[in-house]
Amino acid sequence: MSDLRETVLEAIRMIVNRHPRLAPRIEALAAQAQGRSAQDLADFIEWKRYQGMDLAEIFTSIYAEGRWGRDEAEPEGYFSGTGTRTPEIAGAYVAALRSFAAEFGHPPSVVDLGCGDFHIGAQIRPLFGAYTACDIVPGLIERNRQRFGVLGVDFRCLDITTDDLPHADVILVRQVLQHLSNRDIAGFVRRVAGVCRHLVVTEHWPALDGFTPNAVKPSGSDIRLAQGSGVVLTAPPFNLAVQGERRLCAVPEVGGVIVTTAYRL
Ligand SMILES: C[S@@+](CC[C@H](N)C(=O)[O-])C[C@H]1O[C@@H](n2cnc3c(N)ncnc32)[C@H](O)[C@@H]1O
């Protein structure tokens, strides 16, 4: 019986790998057949897929398998997702950060955590003074150094859940935490206090309000949207202590809204 289960899971995994866009439908059907919720199965598949891997291996594999999509024009194949490339989404974020950065009276220093393919980073780089961009995927950081080194950005490979974070006026963390388990997010929250005055977090939520925050999920390519949940750092179990918060922008995106919040720490 367990052999059969493994075979079925392997078949599902192969189909989902080849056709990532079919994943939600396939997972829902498989879950229905087993009398489980689609999210239970999706979590189980992610957990099985990344079982035994550390976070660097997980996100390296996500890029290698093109789980967030592909850009055929990219020789190295790195693609950080549609939230990075869709002009309305990226444009709203860049405009919001332009206004935010202008409030400082001087170009503030920034640390961009989980900088990904730097499609967004390259657009906001001129708004800031010293710019440090970090990601956990070594090959991606090397590619960014080669491609964007000319922009005067200090690219570093680090794990935001376990490593010390660089200090700056502003820390940006855009569509990163949504992919992490609550345990990993808690590691980030412990590290971020004391390294900046302003933390700007972008997360894909199911709605602007009225949802259950911080549902349990494994770290991986998925986010909490299918569970009707999203990451809210000021809610349990993280309870990030802030002196103030305000919404910088909110843009509708598949199944919800991409929200950027500035926290004063
Ligand atoms: C969906 S992409 C977003 C990229 C970028 N922030 C953007 O909005 O375009 C998430 C990125 O976070 C990185 N990441 C995930 N966990 C991380 C961790 N623990 N430490 C550093 N980077 C991480 C991934 O490698 C990936 O590049």
The ligand as an ORCA input file, in Angstrom:
! r2SCAN-3c Opt
* xyz 0 1
  C       9.723     35.034     -4.787
  S      11.396     35.501     -4.708
  C      11.258     37.268     -4.502
  C      12.458     37.996     -5.026
  C      12.467     39.527     -4.857
  N      12.366     39.929     -3.476
  C      11.369     40.164     -5.664
  O      10.365     40.582     -5.104
  O      11.536     40.238     -6.864
  C      11.914     34.992     -3.075
  C      13.433     35.039     -2.904
  O      13.748     34.855     -1.530
  C      14.918     34.073     -1.439
  N      14.960     33.455     -0.098
  C      14.119     32.531      0.397
  N      14.474     32.190      1.643
  C      15.566     32.915      1.951
  C      16.400     32.991      3.094
  N      16.162     32.228      4.165
  N      17.441     33.843      3.074
  C      17.693     34.614      1.979
  N      16.938     34.577      0.858
  C      15.879     33.732      0.839
  C      14.760     33.075     -2.569
  O      15.974     32.468     -2.941
  C      14.177     33.963     -3.665
  O      15.186     34.521     -4.453
*
